[in-house]
Amino acid sequence: MTLEEAINVLRPRQQLFILEYLKHFNGTRAYIDSGHSKNGAEVEACRQLTKPKIQRCLRLFLQERRENSTKSVEDIEKRLEMIGFTDITDVISFTRDGLTCIKESDSLPANAKAALKSVEFSENLTGISVKVSMHDQIAALKLLGLQKGMFKQGMDLNITAETYEQRRKRLGLDDMNPEEAYEKFMRENQKKVS
C-alpha cells in the first residue's frame, strides 16, 4: 500500500492528527491541535496511535522521510566532493604570456560550477579584471572525511589553505608584468610539487 492510499482511507481529522503528530511526536498535543477537546486528549491520542490504519500511515510517512533524508545526505556528500576535488584550472586557464582567461560558463563542468563562490568583474587601467573565488576546498574535504569516518578520534584537522589571491599577494604577482608573474607562479608551483 502506498502512502497516498493509506492516507485516503483515513477520515480528515485522523489525517490532521497524523500531520500534527509528525511535527513533534506528542500524541496529546497532536490530538488537541487537530481540533479535538482537551478533555481526555491523552487517552484518545493513545487510542488513535494504536489503530492499525494510523500506525500504517505513520510507518509509511517515517519510511518516506528516512528515504528522503538518505537522498539529501548523498546529495550533500556529492556536493562536497565536487567542491573538494575541483581545480582552479577547471574554471580559468593560464596562458604562456601570463594572461588569465575565465572559461565560458556553458563549458564549465558541473563540479566547477558547484565549487564557484563568486565571479567579480572590475575595470582598471589595463582593461577588465576578473576575480574568481572558490568555495573552501579544505573545509569541504574535512567535512567529507568526517562524514565518511576517515579521521581518527582526536585528530587535528586545523589545516589551512592559501587562497589564490593570498598567493598572488605573497609572491607579489600583481606588481609584475604578465610574463614575469607567470614564470614566478609556475616556479612556485614546481617547488610545491617536488
C-alpha positions in Angstrom: 0.0 0.0 0.0 1.3 3.4 -0.9 1.3 6.4 1.5 -1.3 8.2 -0.6 -3.6 5.1 -0.4 -3.1 4.8 3.3 -4.0 8.5 3.9 -7.1 8.4 1.7 -8.5 5.6 3.9 -8.5 7.9 7.0 -11.1 10.4 8.0 -10.0 14.1 7.7 -9.5 14.6 11.4 -7.3 11.4 11.5 -5.2 12.8 8.6 -4.8 16.1 10.5 -3.9 14.2 13.7 -1.1 12.4 11.8 0.2 15.6 10.4 0.2 17.2 13.8 1.8 14.2 15.4 4.7 14.2 12.9 5.5 17.8 13.8 6.5 17.0 17.4 5.7 13.3 18.1 3.4 14.3 21.0 0.1 12.4 20.8 -1.8 14.6 23.3 -0.8 17.8 21.7 -1.4 16.4 18.2 -4.9 15.3 19.3 -5.8 18.8 20.6 -4.1 20.6 17.6 -6.2 18.5 15.2 -9.4 20.1 16.6 -10.4 17.7 19.4 -11.2 18.6 23.0 -8.5 18.9 25.7 -10.7 16.7 27.9 -9.4 13.1 27.7 -6.9 14.1 25.0 -4.2 11.9 26.4 -6.4 8.8 26.4 -7.8 9.5 23.0 -4.4 10.2 21.5 -3.2 6.9 22.8 -6.2 5.2 21.3 -5.6 6.9 17.9 -2.0 5.8 17.9 -2.9 2.1 18.4 -5.3 2.0 15.4 -3.7 -0.1 12.7 -4.7 2.4 9.9 -2.9 5.2 11.7 0.1 3.1 12.6 0.4 2.1 8.9 0.2 5.7 7.8 2.8 6.8 10.4 5.1 3.9 9.4 4.8 4.9 5.7 5.4 8.6 6.5 8.5 7.8 8.5 9.8 5.4 5.9 9.4 8.1 3.2 11.1 10.7 5.5 14.0 8.3 6.1 14.4 7.7 2.3 14.4 11.4 1.6 16.9 12.2 4.3 19.2 9.5 2.9 19.0 11.1 -0.5 19.8 14.5 0.9 22.9 13.1 2.7 24.0 11.6 -0.6 23.4 15.0 -2.3 25.5 16.8 0.3 28.3 14.3 0.0 28.3 14.7 -3.8 28.4 18.5 -3.5 31.3 18.3 -1.0 33.2 16.0 -3.4 32.6 18.5 -6.3 33.9 21.4 -4.2 36.8 19.4 -2.7 38.1 17.9 -5.9 37.8 20.9 -8.3 40.9 22.5 -9.5 41.1 26.2 -10.3 42.1 25.3 -13.9 38.6 23.8 -14.3 37.4 27.5 -14.2 40.3 29.6 -15.5 43.3 28.9 -17.7 46.7 30.5 -17.7 48.4 31.3 -20.9 52.2 31.4 -21.5 52.2 35.1 -21.9 50.7 35.5 -18.4 47.1 36.1 -19.2 44.4 34.5 -17.2 41.2 33.5 -19.1 38.0 32.6 -17.5 36.2 29.7 -19.3 32.7 30.2 -20.6 30.0 29.1 -18.1 28.4 26.8 -20.6 31.6 24.8 -20.9 32.3 24.5 -17.2 31.9 21.0 -15.8 29.3 20.6 -13.0 31.9 20.2 -10.3 33.5 23.6 -11.3 30.1 25.3 -11.2 29.5 23.9 -7.7 32.9 25.0 -6.5 32.5 28.6 -7.7 31.7 31.0 -4.9 31.7 34.2 -6.9 33.0 35.9 -10.0 33.6 39.7 -9.9 34.4 41.9 -12.9 36.0 45.3 -12.4 37.5 47.9 -14.8 41.1 49.0 -14.3 43.8 50.9 -16.3 44.7 47.8 -18.3 41.2 46.7 -19.1 38.7 44.5 -17.3 39.9 42.3 -14.4 38.2 39.2 -13.2 38.3 37.9 -9.6 37.2 34.3 -9.2 36.5 33.0 -5.7 36.1 29.3 -5.0 34.4 27.6 -2.0 36.9 26.4 0.6 38.2 23.0 -0.6 39.9 22.2 2.7 36.7 22.7 4.6 34.8 20.6 2.1 37.3 17.8 2.3 37.3 17.9 6.1 33.6 17.6 6.2 33.6 14.8 3.7 36.3 13.0 5.6 34.4 13.3 8.9 31.2 12.1 7.3 32.9 9.1 5.8 34.7 8.3 9.1 38.2 8.8 7.6 39.7 10.5 10.5 40.7 9.1 13.9 39.3 10.4 17.1 41.2 13.5 18.4 43.0 14.0 15.1 43.9 17.7 14.5 42.0 19.0 11.5 43.1 22.6 11.7 44.5 22.7 8.2 44.6 26.0 6.3 44.9 26.6 2.7 46.4 29.6 0.9 43.9 31.2 -1.4 44.8 32.1 -5.0 44.5 35.8 -4.0 46.7 35.3 -0.9 49.4 33.6 -3.0 49.3 36.3 -5.6 49.9 38.9 -2.9 52.6 36.9 -1.2 54.5 36.4 -4.4 54.0 40.0 -5.5 52.5 38.9 -8.8 50.2 42.0 -9.1 53.3 44.3 -9.3 54.9 42.3 -12.2 54.4 42.2 -15.9 52.3 39.2 -17.0 55.3 37.2 -18.3 57.3 37.6 -15.1 54.2 36.8 -13.0 53.5 33.6 -15.0 57.1 32.4 -14.6 57.2 33.1 -10.9 53.9 31.5 -10.4 55.0 28.3 -12.3 58.3 28.2 -10.4 56.4 28.4 -7.1 54.1 25.6 -8.1 57.0 23.4 -9.1 58.6 23.8 -5.7 55.4 22.6 -4.0 55.1 19.5 -6.3 58.8 18.4 -5.8 
